[in-house]
Amino acid sequence: MIEFNNLSKNFGAFKAVDNLNLKVSGGALFGFLGPNGAGKSTTIKMLTGIYGITEGDITVCGISIKDDPVKAKMKFGYIPDQPYLYDKLTGIEFLWFCGGLYSIEKKVLRQKTEELIERLKLGDWIYKRTEEYSQGMKQRIAIASAFLHEPDVIILDEPMVGLDPQSAQIVKKLLRAESEGGRTVFMSTHSLNVVEEICTDVGIINRGRLIFNGTLTELLKDKNELQNDFESLFIEITREKE
């Protein structure tokens, strides 16, 4: 569903992502890990078309983000680390606005909106202005907006930032259900406990290079051999590759 082919990104003389080759299959709940400055956010910004690509390419559902960015973007929903909402719109107005951007037919949009309000437990907050929302509620609205057009791929950059335990549980349950239903989820995060709890596949990037790519089972096998917890294993892997 997502393929990174010889992907590189340079900022002047600095190479933030260095020849990344990675394939994320349909139905995977993929955790993209790495230390600060490893290249995670840069990779996601190239994937979503925010940054240009220096070398290589990315395809989403077989569509090149370089050659046909608009068509590729119709295939995914993107949730950034900080949700961008319009403060003077209510939650429901914001979702209708986003639905209009994807030219969703009004009847379908209303039905999908009602479904997401229920699944994300938005309640009466949906009728209040987003300027009144907590960080967790803003994030839930942003997630709802990304699911409106029924994308094949969901891309998240640090989705658990600022979430209270209730909101985090709702989001994890949603992501797990969507992955089990065949939708591809690509999630960049520092929350190792979340990866261990819900992810099926893991990629670890360090200094712009991919240093691990495999299933969570394969990664945890190494953990058992080292008799360390997941956090210690992650630190050991990134340290030995430096």
C-alpha positions as CSV (number, residue, x, y, z in Angstrom):
1,M,0.0,0.0,0.0
2,I,2.9,2.4,0.8
3,E,6.3,2.0,-0.9
4,F,9.4,4.1,-0.3
5,N,11.9,3.6,-3.1
6,N,15.4,4.9,-2.7
7,L,14.0,7.9,-0.9
8,S,16.4,10.7,0.2
9,K,15.9,14.2,1.5
10,N,18.7,16.8,1.7
11,F,18.6,20.1,3.5
12,G,21.7,21.7,2.0
13,A,24.6,19.5,2.9
14,F,22.6,17.6,5.5
15,K,21.0,14.3,4.5
16,A,17.9,13.9,6.7
17,V,16.7,10.7,5.0
18,D,19.2,8.5,3.3
19,N,18.2,6.0,0.6
20,L,15.1,4.7,2.5
21,N,13.6,1.5,1.0
22,L,10.5,0.3,2.8
23,K,7.2,-1.4,1.9
24,V,4.1,-1.3,4.1
25,S,1.5,-3.9,3.2
26,G,-2.3,-3.5,3.2
27,G,-3.8,-4.1,6.7
28,A,-0.6,-3.4,8.5
29,L,-0.6,-1.3,11.7
30,F,3.0,0.0,11.2
31,G,4.9,1.7,13.9
32,F,7.6,4.0,12.6
33,L,10.2,4.6,15.4
34,G,13.4,6.5,15.8
35,P,15.2,8.9,18.2
36,N,14.7,12.6,17.9
37,G,16.2,13.9,14.6
38,A,16.3,10.4,13.1
39,G,14.2,11.4,10.1
40,K,10.7,10.2,11.0
41,S,8.8,13.5,10.6
42,T,10.8,14.4,7.4
43,T,9.8,11.0,6.0
44,I,6.1,11.6,6.8
45,K,6.3,15.2,5.4
46,M,7.5,13.7,2.1
47,L,4.9,11.0,2.2
48,T,2.1,13.6,2.6
49,G,3.6,16.0,0.0
50,I,4.5,18.7,2.5
51,Y,8.2,18.4,1.6
52,G,9.6,17.8,-1.8
53,I,11.7,14.7,-2.5
54,T,15.4,15.0,-3.2
55,E,15.8,11.5,-4.7
56,G,13.7,8.5,-5.1
57,D,9.9,8.2,-4.9
58,I,6.9,7.2,-2.7
59,T,3.8,5.4,-4.0
60,V,0.5,5.2,-2.2
61,C,-1.7,2.4,-3.5
62,G,0.6,2.4,-6.6
63,I,0.3,6.1,-7.2
64,S,3.4,8.3,-7.2
65,I,3.3,11.2,-4.8
66,K,5.7,13.0,-7.2
67,D,3.9,12.3,-10.4
68,D,0.3,12.6,-9.3
69,P,0.2,14.2,-5.9
70,V,-3.5,15.0,-5.9
71,K,-4.6,11.5,-6.8
72,A,-2.2,10.0,-4.3
73,K,-3.6,12.3,-1.5
74,M,-7.1,11.1,-2.2
75,K,-5.9,7.7,-1.1
76,F,-4.9,8.6,2.4
77,G,-6.0,10.5,5.5
78,Y,-3.3,12.5,7.5
79,I,-3.3,13.4,11.2
80,P,-0.4,15.7,12.1
81,D,1.1,15.9,15.6
82,Q,-0.7,19.2,16.2
83,P,-4.3,19.3,14.9
84,Y,-5.1,22.4,12.7
85,L,-8.7,23.4,13.2
86,Y,-10.7,26.6,12.6
87,D,-11.4,28.0,16.0
88,K,-14.6,29.7,15.1
89,L,-16.2,26.6,13.6
90,T,-17.9,24.0,15.6
91,G,-16.7,20.4,15.4
92,I,-19.6,19.4,13.1
93,E,-19.0,22.4,10.9
94,F,-15.3,21.5,10.6
95,L,-16.2,17.9,9.6
96,W,-18.7,19.2,7.0
97,F,-16.0,21.6,5.6
98,C,-13.5,18.7,5.3
99,G,-16.1,16.5,3.6
100,G,-16.7,19.3,1.1
101,L,-13.0,19.3,0.2
102,Y,-13.3,15.7,-0.8
103,S,-16.6,16.3,-2.7
104,I,-18.4,13.8,-0.5
105,E,-22.1,13.6,-1.3
106,K,-24.2,15.3,1.5
107,K,-26.1,12.2,2.5
108,V,-23.0,10.1,2.6
109,L,-21.2,12.8,4.6
110,R,-23.9,13.1,7.1
111,Q,-24.0,9.3,7.6
112,K,-20.2,9.1,7.9
113,T,-20.1,12.0,10.3
114,E,-22.7,10.4,12.6
115,E,-20.7,7.2,12.6
116,L,-17.4,8.9,13.5
117,I,-19.1,10.9,16.3
118,E,-20.2,7.7,17.9
119,R,-16.9,5.8,17.4
120,L,-14.7,8.6,18.7
121,K,-17.2,9.5,21.5
122,L,-17.4,13.1,20.5
123,G,-20.8,13.6,22.2
124,D,-22.2,17.2,22.5
125,W,-18.8,18.7,22.0
126,I,-19.3,18.3,18.3
127,Y,-21.7,21.3,18.4
128,K,-19.2,23.6,20.3
129,R,-16.6,25.8,18.7
130,T,-13.2,24.0,18.5
131,E,-11.6,26.9,20.4
132,E,-13.2,25.4,23.5
133,Y,-11.7,22.0,22.9
134,S,-9.0,20.3,25.0
135,Q,-6.0,18.9,23.2
136,G,-7.5,15.4,23.3
137,M,-10.8,16.6,21.8
138,K,-9.0,18.5,19.0
139,Q,-7.0,15.4,18.1
140,R,-10.2,13.3,18.0
141,I,-11.8,15.8,15.6
142,A,-8.7,15.8,13.4
143,I,-8.8,12.0,13.3
144,A,-12.5,12.0,12.4
145,S,-11.8,14.4,9.5
146,A,-9.1,12.1,8.2
147,F,-11.5,9.1,8.0
148,L,-14.4,10.9,6.3
149,H,-13.5,10.1,2.7
150,E,-12.8,6.4,3.5
151,P,-9.1,6.4,2.6
152,D,-7.2,3.2,2.1
153,V,-4.3,4.5,4.2
154,I,-4.1,6.5,7.4
155,I,-0.9,8.4,8.3
156,L,-0.4,9.7,11.8
157,D,2.5,11.7,13.2
158,E,2.6,11.3,17.1
159,P,-1.1,10.7,17.5
160,M,-1.0,10.2,21.2
161,V,0.6,13.6,22.0
162,G,-1.5,15.4,24.7
163,L,-4.2,12.7,24.9
164,D,-5.7,11.8,28.2
165,P,-6.0,8.1,29.0
166,Q,-9.6,7.9,27.8
167,S,-8.9,9.6,24.5
168,A,-5.8,7.4,24.0
169,Q,-7.8,4.3,24.5
170,I,-10.5,5.4,22.0
171,V,-7.8,6.2,19.4
172,K,-6.0,2.9,19.9
173,K,-9.2,0.9,19.6
174,L,-10.1,2.7,16.4
175,L,-6.7,2.1,14.8
176,R,-6.7,-1.5,15.7
177,A,-10.2,-2.0,14.3
178,E,-9.3,-0.2,11.0
179,S,-6.1,-2.3,10.6
180,E,-8.0,-5.5,11.2
181,G,-10.6,-4.4,8.6
182,G,-7.8,-4.1,5.9
183,R,-6.9,-0.4,6.1
184,T,-3.2,0.4,6.3
185,V,-2.1,2.5,9.3
186,F,1.3,4.2,9.2
187,M,2.1,5.8,12.6
188,S,5.2,7.7,13.7
189,T,5.5,7.8,17.5
190,H,7.8,7.9,20.5
191,S,5.3,5.9,22.5
192,L,6.9,2.5,22.7
193,N,4.2,1.1,24.9
194,V,1.6,2.0,22.2
195,V,3.6,0.3,19.5
196,E,4.0,-2.8,21.7
197,E,0.3,-2.8,22.4
198,I,-1.3,-2.4,19.0
199,C,1.3,-2.5,16.1
200,T,1.8,-5.5,13.8
201,D,4.9,-4.2,12.0
202,V,7.7,-2.0,13.0
203,G,10.4,0.1,11.2
204,I,13.2,1.8,13.1
205,I,15.1,4.7,11.5
206,N,18.3,6.3,12.9
207,R,20.4,9.1,11.3
208,G,18.2,8.9,8.2
209,R,18.7,5.2,7.6
210,L,16.4,2.3,8.2
211,I,18.0,-0.1,10.7
212,F,15.1,-2.5,11.4
213,N,12.1,-3.5,9.4
214,G,9.9,-6.5,10.4
215,T,7.0,-7.7,12.4
216,L,6.6,-6.9,16.0
217,T,6.9,-10.6,16.8
218,E,10.4,-10.6,15.2
219,L,11.4,-7.5,17.2
220,L,10.1,-8.9,20.4
221,K,12.0,-12.1,19.8
222,D,15.2,-10.1,20.0
223,K,13.8,-8.6,23.2
224,N,13.3,-12.0,24.8
225,E,16.8,-13.0,23.9
226,L,18.3,-9.9,25.4
227,Q,16.0,-10.2,28.5
228,N,15.3,-6.5,28.3
229,D,12.1,-4.5,28.2
230,F,11.0,-2.9,24.9
231,E,12.5,0.5,25.8
232,S,15.9,-1.0,26.6
233,L,15.8,-2.9,23.4
234,F,15.0,0.2,21.3
235,I,17.9,2.1,23.0
236,E,20.3,-0.8,22.4
237,I,19.3,-1.1,18.7
238,T,19.7,2.6,18.0
239,R,22.9,2.8,20.0
240,E,24.7,-0.1,18.3
241,K,23.8,1.3,14.9
242,E,25.3,4.7,15.5
